[in-house]
């Protein structure tokens, strides 16, 4: 028996057993062996892949993965995770697609990394498909997957979708709540974030962790909630987190953004450790709160503490240079950026562009913009705003059109930057095109954008459309009312402006300084003296506000309009604020309108003491002398202008016809209908008896020659008005925009022409719009 056992054992070992040998050579045995070796091989690949990915050698891992035959779910997951962790999100999405095409089953480890990759690569539609797949395979209750979905939808800006995922979760953890809180903050919904945090504490008894506190502080910065921010600061101290440098820096930034630099400085001084981010927060706080010198002092002190400025330091200091109008400091920062190798850098280059533009030098801004290797929408917006700020409105419009030719699409900031260019150009046609674009782009319900549209139409001379846009607003804020009140004011409809002010107060809105500027401007332009003083007193007594220089300017205008120039000057002398050139300009205008040359000359001296190169002052003074027949004084003023190198702005009048803007200068004969325009002008001139001498006037040949050289019937405004009358349909209003103040002769003439023609003629000059109708003007002959 033993022998038989041994013999049997030997046969088994040596493989001489026919049955065993037959089993080994069968196809089933071969398959089992292959699978066993395949599992061993895949396990080895997995270990190597894992090591390579953890070492950050993703490309090598990818090569190994590509050489692996039939990778399983685990290997696919490793590769997706590797790309996601290396921030190669598009590659991660591509691997997932290939995984699906290969028919490999995705599991609950696949989806969190895939969702992260979709969110960070802006793969919106792929993200939706992944969510659908999750529901299909029954993983829509997995807490880790749901948390990832909440973050993804917030990154896509789909707040309602993120909330739906959150509220449908059967179980939520701290990460779920933190994802919701942080998502609200990242989408500018600070209030909702704070409400959510309150709910966490009061309704669910949850304790705020580090992530929730950081989001809460960011929400207070966003919504300017100083009170809540201080409460959170107390919570930080009570929970022993005051030594956390990241939290301290976030709190410092919150105090700075809420304008409480005393608390910010106190917190900064109490910090045992400070890094470059902390210093940058303080420097940025000083810049934000109009303390430029302290911003620079902090930057110097930071370097004394062996902190080397980084890109953010320079970005924070550049607006300070613009505020101080210190081009030298700005250039020094630009040079430092070059030496440190910080350029090219999108944010820094944009900040440099903005600094040069606000300092009044557009050439470096244009050069930086052209040389930028990468342009974001913020860069385009900065350049468009730079053109508008520097009065180069045509270039701004051209750049706006050029922007639309590329992949980027204008946003709210782009549109609110370009609309003022249309207003300044008084181009109603361009303004209407921008309005159409706003509606097509889906901003038709955005109050900020529509406020700019309301202002643009009012400034372009079409108050009716301005009012229509206002009436269609779904929500009117204080700015909406302020803009429309000012619109009625500059068009000479003072009583309508005051009615609007009353209607605004009836809605419960409280007026601010800008509201009273609009109201007092309306009273000033239309001569509503009693109402003006009533509202000026209300500003101080009822609303407890201190009048600003604009409010005082309106009251000086009102006093000048009444003709009591002595009272106007006494009012200026009693002002608690230093009078500006604009204040004395009101006295100069009052002196001209009341034909008081002595007061006008006194006001002109004050203006030129403050602004040596105020061309308008010289022009108005010479115009007064000319009206009074003091040609020697006219000569003297013109000689002074020549000595100072000042040039009188060439008068230009614009009128839109058939979608085009037609421009006229004095004596213009370049227009195709010039002969007809001048013939009509001569006829009208004779009709209103401009050629006739005033009774009792002694003929002076020198005066006659000077008057003929600048005959009113040759003025640009007259030519533009006549072209508008002969080109437009009978009965329709004529709209003309003039780049300088309308002269007395043209004002008188256009009044009479409106009576002869039976047409409304609207003329906008540098100050207000004159509505001429039936021989009268809305300004009451005072402008």
LINBELUR-V299122 format. One record per residue. N is the residue number from 1. RES is the residue in one letter. PSI is psi as a letter, one per 20 degrees, with the letter a starting at -180 (none if undefined). OMEGA is omega in whole degrees, -180 to 180 (none if undefined). NEAR is the number of other C-alpha atoms within 12 Angstrom. Layout:
N:RES:PSI:OMEGA:NEAR
N:RES:PSI:OMEGA:NEAR
This chain:
1:X:g:179:7
2:X:g:-179:8
3:X:g:178:9
4:X:h:-179:10
5:X:g:180:11
6:X:g:-180:12
7:X:g:180:15
8:X:g:-180:16
9:X:g:179:15
10:X:g:178:14
11:X:h:-179:17
12:X:g:-178:16
13:X:g:-176:13
14:X:i:179:13
15:X:k:-179:17
16:X:i:-180:16
17:X:o:-177:17
18:X:h:-178:13
19:X:g:-179:13
20:X:g:-179:16
21:X:h:179:16
22:X:h:180:15
23:X:h:-178:15
24:X:h:-176:18
25:X:i:-178:16
26:X:q:178:14
27:X:h:180:12
28:X:g:180:13
29:X:h:179:16
30:X:g:179:15
31:X:g:180:14
32:X:g:179:16
33:X:g:180:16
34:X:g:-179:15
35:X:h:-179:15
36:X:g:179:14
37:X:h:179:14
38:X:g:179:20
39:X:g:178:20
40:X:g:-179:14
41:X:g:-180:20
42:X:h:178:28
43:X:h:178:19
44:X:g:177:19
45:X:g:-179:32
46:X:g:180:29
47:X:g:180:20
48:X:g:178:26
49:X:g:-179:37
50:X:g:-179:30
51:X:g:-179:20
52:X:g:-179:25
53:X:g:179:31
54:X:h:179:20
55:X:i:179:16
56:X:j:-179:22
57:X:m:-172:21
58:X:h:-178:30
59:X:g:177:20
60:X:g:177:22
61:X:h:180:32
62:X:h:179:30
63:X:g:178:17
64:X:g:-180:28
65:X:g:-178:33
66:X:h:-179:19
67:X:i:-178:14
68:X:p:178:22
69:X:p:177:16
70:X:m:177:21
71:X:q:180:31
72:X:a:-177:28
73:X:g:-178:27
74:X:g:-180:28
75:X:g:177:40
76:X:g:179:45
77:X:g:178:36
78:X:g:-177:39
79:X:g:178:49
80:X:g:179:44
81:X:g:180:37
82:X:g:178:37
83:X:g:-178:38
84:X:g:-179:34
85:X:h:178:26
86:X:j:-180:26
87:X:k:173:23
88:X:m:-168:26
89:X:h:-180:28
90:X:h:177:27
91:X:h:178:29
92:X:g:178:39
93:X:g:-180:40
94:X:g:178:24
95:X:g:179:36
96:X:g:179:40
97:X:g:180:25
98:X:h:178:22
99:X:g:179:28
100:X:h:179:22
101:X:h:-180:12
102:X:i:179:17
103:X:k:180:15
104:X:p:-175:21
105:X:p:176:25
106:X:q:-179:34
107:X:a:-175:29
108:X:i:174:28
109:X:h:-179:26
110:X:g:-165:39
111:X:g:-180:44
112:X:g:180:37
113:X:h:179:43
114:X:g:179:50
115:X:g:177:46
116:X:g:-179:43
117:X:g:177:39
118:X:g:-178:41
119:X:g:-175:35
120:X:i:176:31
121:X:j:-180:26
122:X:k:178:22
123:X:m:-173:26
124:X:g:-175:25
125:X:h:177:18
126:X:h:177:28
127:X:g:178:34
128:X:h:179:23
129:X:h:179:22
130:X:g:179:38
131:X:g:178:34
132:X:g:179:18
133:X:g:180:24
134:X:g:179:29
135:X:g:-177:20
136:X:h:-177:14
137:X:j:174:17
138:X:k:180:15
139:X:j:-176:25
140:X:i:174:30
141:X:i:180:25
142:X:p:-172:28
143:X:h:-179:27
144:X:g:179:30
145:X:g:-180:35
146:X:g:177:41
147:X:g:178:39
148:X:h:179:42
149:X:h:178:50
150:X:g:180:44
151:X:g:-179:42
152:X:g:-178:43
153:X:h:176:38
154:X:h:179:35
155:X:h:175:33
156:X:i:-178:29
157:X:j:-179:23
158:X:n:-175:24
159:X:g:-178:30
160:X:h:179:18
161:X:g:178:24
162:X:g:179:33
163:X:h:-179:29
164:X:g:177:18
165:X:g:-177:35
166:X:g:-175:36
167:X:h:178:19
168:X:i:179:20
169:X:p:179:24
170:X:h:179:14
171:X:p:178:19
172:X:q:176:26
173:X:a:-180:22
174:X:h:-179:26
175:X:h:179:28
176:X:g:-180:34
177:X:g:180:43
178:X:h:177:34
179:X:g:179:36
180:X:g:-179:49
181:X:g:-179:44
182:X:h:179:40
183:X:g:177:44
184:X:g:-179:38
185:X:g:-178:35
186:X:i:177:28
187:X:j:176:26
188:X:j:-179:25
189:X:m:-177:27
190:X:h:-178:30
191:X:g:-180:29
192:X:h:177:27
193:X:g:-179:36
194:X:h:177:39
195:X:g:180:23
196:X:g:179:32
197:X:g:178:39
198:X:h:179:25
199:X:g:179:19
200:X:g:-175:27
201:X:g:-171:19
202:X:g:-175:13
203:X:h:-175:12
204:X:i:177:16
205:X:k:-178:12
206:X:q:177:20
207:X:p:-178:23
208:X:p:175:30
209:X:a:-175:26
210:X:g:-177:27
211:X:g:-180:25
212:X:g:-180:36
213:X:g:179:41
214:X:g:178:37
215:X:h:179:40
216:X:g:178:49
217:X:g:178:47
218:X:h:178:44
219:X:h:178:40
220:X:h:175:39
221:X:g:-177:36
222:X:g:-175:31
223:X:j:-179:26
224:X:l:180:26
225:X:n:-176:26
226:X:g:-179:30
227:X:g:179:18
228:X:h:179:30
229:X:h:178:37
230:X:h:177:26
231:X:g:179:20
232:X:h:177:38
233:X:g:177:34
234:X:g:178:19
235:X:g:179:25
236:X:g:-179:30
237:X:g:-178:19
238:X:h:-178:12
239:X:j:174:17
240:X:k:-179:15
241:X:j:-173:22
242:X:i:179:28
243:X:i:180:22
244:X:o:-172:24
245:X:h:179:26
246:X:g:178:28
247:X:g:179:34
248:X:g:179:43
249:X:h:177:37
250:X:g:178:40
251:X:g:178:50
252:X:g:179:47
253:X:h:179:42
254:X:g:179:42
255:X:g:180:42
256:X:g:-178:40
257:X:h:176:34
258:X:j:175:31
259:X:j:-180:26
260:X:m:-176:28
261:X:h:178:32
262:X:g:178:18
263:X:h:-180:26
264:X:g:180:36
265:X:h:180:28
266:X:g:179:17
267:X:g:-180:33
268:X:g:-179:34
269:X:h:-177:19
270:X:i:-177:17
271:X:p:180:23
272:X:h:177:15
273:X:q:177:20
274:X:p:174:27
275:X:a:-177:25
276:X:h:179:28
277:X:h:179:29
278:X:g:179:38
279:X:g:179:45
280:X:h:178:39
281:X:g:180:39
282:X:g:179:50
283:X:g:178:44
284:X:h:178:39
285:X:g:178:43
286:X:g:179:37
287:X:g:-179:35
288:X:h:-175:29
289:X:k:174:27
290:X:l:174:24
291:X:m:-172:25
292:X:h:-178:29
293:X:h:178:22
294:X:h:177:24
295:X:g:178:35
296:X:g:180:34
297:X:g:179:20
298:X:h:179:32
299:X:g:178:38
300:X:g:180:21
301:X:h:178:20
302:X:g:179:27
303:X:h:176:19
304:X:h:178:13
305:X:k:175:16
306:X:k:173:14
307:X:p:-179:20
308:X:p:-180:22
309:X:q:175:32
310:X:a:-178:27
311:X:g:-177:30
312:X:h:177:30
313:X:g:-179:38
314:X:h:178:42
315:X:h:179:37
316:X:h:-176:38
317:X:h:-177:49
318:X:g:176:45
319:X:h:178:42
320:X:g:178:40
321:X:g:179:36
322:X:h:-180:31
323:X:h:-180:29
324:X:i:-175:24
325:X:k:-177:21
326:X:n:-179:24
327:X:h:-179:27
328:X:g:178:17
329:X:h:179:27
330:X:g:178:35
331:X:h:178:26
332:X:g:178:18
333:X:h:177:38
334:X:g:180:35
335:X:g:178:17
336:X:g:179:22
337:X:h:179:28
338:X:g:-179:19
339:X:h:-178:12
340:X:i:-179:17
341:X:k:-179:14
342:X:h:-178:23
343:X:q:-1:27
344:X:q:176:23
345:X:o:-170:29
346:X:g:-176:27
347:X:g:-179:29
348:X:g:179:35
349:X:g:178:41
350:X:g:178:41
351:X:h:177:40
352:X:g:177:50
353:X:g:-178:43
354:X:g:-179:44
355:X:g:-179:43
356:X:g:-179:42
357:X:g:-180:38
358:X:i:176:34
359:X:i:175:30
360:X:j:-180:25
361:X:o:-174:25
362:X:i:-177:30
363:X:g:177:22
364:X:h:178:27
365:X:g:-180:34
366:X:g:-179:28
367:X:g:178:18
368:X:g:-178:32
369:X:g:-179:37
370:X:h:-176:19
371:X:i:-179:19
372:X:p:180:24
373:X:h:179:14
374:X:p:-180:20
375:X:p:174:26
376:X:r:177:25
377:X:h:178:27
378:X:h:179:29
379:X:g:178:36
380:X:g:-180:45
381:X:g:-180:35
382:X:g:-179:40
383:X:g:178:48
384:X:g:179:44
385:X:h:180:37
386:X:g:178:40
387:X:g:-178:36
388:X:g:-179:35
389:X:h:-178:28
390:X:j:174:26
391:X:j:180:24
392:X:m:-171:25
393:X:h:179:29
394:X:g:178:25
395:X:h:178:25
396:X:g:179:34
397:X:g:179:37
398:X:g:179:22
399:X:h:178:32
400:X:g:179:38
401:X:h:179:24
402:X:h:178:17
403:X:g:-177:27
404:X:i:179:20
405:X:i:-178:12
406:X:a:-177:15
407:X:h:-178:11
408:X:q:179:20
409:X:p:180:24
410:X:q:177:33
411:X:a:-178:26
412:X:g:-178:28
413:X:h:177:27
414:X:g:-175:39
415:X:g:-180:45
416:X:i:175:35
417:X:h:-174:36
418:X:h:-178:48
419:X:g:177:45
420:X:h:177:41
421:X:g:177:41
422:X:h:180:40
423:X:g:-179:37
424:X:h:178:37
425:X:i:-176:40
426:X:k:-179:38
427:X:n:-179:39
428:X:h:-179:39
429:X:g:178:26
430:X:h:179:33
431:X:g:179:37
432:X:h:178:26
433:X:g:177:23
434:X:g:179:36
435:X:g:178:33
436:X:g:179:18
437:X:g:179:27
438:X:g:-179:31
439:X:g:-180:19
440:X:h:-177:13
441:X:i:176:19
442:X:j:179:18
443:X:j:-176:27
444:X:i:178:27
445:X:j:-180:22
446:X:o:-175:28
447:X:h:-179:27
448:X:g:-180:31
449:X:g:-178:36
450:X:h:174:42
451:X:g:177:41
452:X:h:178:42
453:X:g:179:51
454:X:g:180:45
455:X:g:-178:43
456:X:g:-180:45
457:X:g:179:42
458:X:g:-179:41
459:X:h:178:44
460:X:i:174:45
461:X:i:-179:44
462:X:n:-178:39
463:X:h:-179:34
464:X:g:180:21
465:X:h:177:26
466:X:g:-180:36
467:X:h:179:31
468:X:g:179:18
469:X:g:179:35
470:X:g:-178:38
471:X:h:-179:20
472:X:i:179:19
473:X:p:177:24
474:X:h:178:16
475:X:p:-179:20
476:X:p:176:27
477:X:a:-177:26
478:X:h:179:29
479:X:h:179:29
480:X:g:-180:38
481:X:g:-179:44
482:X:g:-178:40
483:X:g:-177:42
484:X:h:177:50
485:X:g:178:44
486:X:h:177:43
487:X:g:177:47
488:X:h:-180:45
489:X:g:-176:43
490:X:i:176:43
491:X:j:175:43
492:X:j:179:41
493:X:m:-174:35
494:X:g:-178:34
495:X:h:177:29
496:X:h:178:26
497:X:g:180:38
498:X:h:175:36
499:X:h:177:22
500:X:h:180:33
501:X:g:178:37
502:X:g:179:22
503:X:h:179:20
504:X:g:180:27
505:X:h:179:19
506:X:h:178:12
507:X:i:-180:16
508:X:i:178:13
509:X:p:180:19
510:X:p:-178:25
511:X:q:175:34
512:X:a:-177:28
513:X:g:-179:27
514:X:h:178:27
515:X:g:-178:40
516:X:h:174:44
517:X:g:178:36
518:X:g:-178:40
519:X:g:-178:51
520:X:h:175:49
521:X:g:178:46
522:X:g:179:45
523:X:g:-178:45
524:X:g:-175:47
525:X:h:-177:45
526:X:j:174:39
527:X:k:178:34
528:X:m:-171:33
529:X:g:-178:29
530:X:g:-180:18
531:X:h:180:25
532:X:g:180:35
533:X:h:178:27
534:X:g:-179:20
535:X:h:177:35
536:X:g:177:37
537:X:h:180:22
538:X:h:178:22
539:X:g:-177:28
540:X:g:-171:20
541:X:g:-176:13
542:X:h:-174:15
543:X:i:174:18
544:X:k:180:15
545:X:q:175:21
546:X:p:-180:22
547:X:q:176:29
548:X:r:-174:26
549:X:h:178:26
550:X:h:-180:30
551:X:g:177:38
552:X:h:179:39
553:X:g:179:37
554:X:h:-179:42
555:X:h:175:44
556:X:g:176:47
557:X:g:-179:45
558:X:g:179:39
559:X:h:179:36
560:X:h:180:41
561:X:h:179:34
562:X:i:180:26
563:X:i:-180:27
564:X:m:-174:22
565:X:h:178:34
566:X:g:179:21
567:X:h:179:21
568:X:g:-180:34
569:X:h:177:33
570:X:h:179:16
571:X:g:179:27
572:X:g:-178:34
573:X:h:-179:18
574:X:i:-180:14
575:X:p:176:22
576:X:i:-180:13
577:X:q:178:18
578:X:p:-178:20
579:X:q:180:30
580:X:r:177:26
581:X:h:179:28
582:X:h:178:31
583:X:g:180:37
584:X:h:175:40
585:X:h:177:40
586:X:h:178:43
587:X:h:177:50
588:X:g:178:44
589:X:g:179:41
590:X:g:178:39
591:X:g:179:37
592:X:g:-177:38
593:X:h:178:31
594:X:j:178:24
595:X:l:178:24
596:X:n:-175:26
597:X:h:-179:29
598:X:g:179:21
599:X:g:180:31
600:X:g:179:34
601:X:h:178:30
602:X:g:180:26
603:X:h:-180:36
604:X:h:178:39
605:X:g:180:23
606:X:g:180:28
607:X:g:-177:30
608:X:h:174:27
609:X:h:-179:17
610:X:h:-179:20
611:X:n:-175:19
612:X:h:-175:20
613:X:k:-179:23
614:X:n:-177:28
615:X:h:-178:27
616:X:h:179:31
617:X:g:179:40
618:X:g:-177:38
619:X:g:-179:35
620:X:h:179:37
621:X:g:180:43
622:X:h:178:33
623:X:h:176:34
624:X:g:180:34
625:X:h:180:28
626:X:g:179:30
627:X:h:-180:23
628:X:i:-180:18
629:X:j:180:22
630:X:m:-173:20
631:X:h:177:24
632:X:h:178:17
633:X:h:176:23
634:X:g:179:25
635:X:g:-178:21
636:X:g:-180:19
637:X:g:180:31
638:X:h:178:27
639:X:g:177:19
640:X:g:179:25
641:X:g:180:26
642:X:h:179:16
643:X:h:-179:12
644:X:i:179:17
645:X:k:-180:14
646:X:p:179:20
647:X:p:177:20
648:X:p:179:26
649:X:p:180:18
650:X:p:-179:20
651:X:p:179:31
652:X:p:179:32
653:X:p:-177:38
654:X:p:175:37
655:X:p:-179:43
656:X:p:180:31
657:X:p:176:24
658:X:l:177:13
659:X:j:-180:14
660:X:q:178:13
661:X:p:178:24
662:X:p:-176:32
663:X:p:180:32
664:X:p:171:36
665:X:r:-180:27
666:X:p:179:27
667:X:j:-174:30
668:X:p:176:28
669:X:j:-176:21
670:X:i:-176:16
671:X:q:-178:20
672:X:h:-180:14
673:X:k:-175:21
674:X:g:-178:24
675:X:g:-179:18
676:X:g:-179:19
677:X:g:-178:33
678:X:h:177:31
679:X:g:179:21
680:X:h:180:26
681:X:g:179:35
682:X:g:180:24
683:X:g:-180:18
684:X:h:180:31
685:X:g:178:29
686:X:h:-178:19
687:X:h:-180:18
688:X:j:171:25
689:X:l:175:18
690:X:h:-176:23
691:X:i:-177:19
692:X:q:177:14
693:X:q:176:15
694:X:q:179:10
695:X:p:177:7
696:X:i:-179:7
697:X:p:178:11
698:X:p:-177:12
699:X:p:178:14
700:X:o:-176:13
701:X:h:-180:10
702:X:g:179:15
703:X:h:-179:23
704:X:g:179:20
705:X:g:-179:13
706:X:h:179:19
707:X:h:-179:22
708:X:h:-180:17
709:X:h:-179:15
710:X:l:-177:21
711:X:p:-178:24
712:X:h:-177:34
713:X:i:177:41
714:X:i:-177:35
715:X:q:-176:39
716:X:h:-178:41
717:X:g:-179:48
718:X:g:-179:49
719:X:g:-180:46
720:X:g:179:48
721:X:g:-179:49
722:X:g:177:42
723:X:g:178:38
724:X:g:-179:39
725:X:g:-175:35
726:X:i:-176:26
727:X:h:-174:23
728:X:r:179:21
729:X:q:-180:14
730:X:p:178:14
731:X:i:-180:17
732:X:q:179:19
733:X:q:178:28
734:X:p:-178:39
735:X:p:-180:42
736:X:p:177:46
737:X:p:-178:45
738:X:p:-174:43
739:X:i:176:31
740:X:r:-178:27
741:X:p:178:32
742:X:p:-178:36
743:X:r:-178:35
744:X:g:-176:23
745:X:g:-178:29
746:X:h:179:37
747:X:g:179:37
748:X:g:-177:29
749:X:g:-177:36
750:X:h:175:46
751:X:g:-178:35
752:X:h:180:30
753:X:h:178:36
754:X:h:178:35
755:X:g:-180:22
756:X:g:-173:21
757:X:i:-176:26
758:X:k:-178:22
759:X:q:172:31
760:X:p:179:32
761:X:p:-179:45
762:X:p:-180:43
763:X:p:176:48
764:X:p:174:43
765:X:a:-175:35
766:X:i:-176:26
767:X:g:-174:28
768:X:r:172:37
769:X:p:177:42
770:X:p:176:43
771:X:o:180:37
772:X:p:179:38
773:X:p:177:28
774:X:k:174:19
775:X:j:178:25
776:X:r:179:27
777:X:q:-178:32
778:X:h:-178:34
779:X:i:-178:36
780:X:k:180:27
781:X:k:176:27
782:X:o:-179:34
783:X:none:none:38
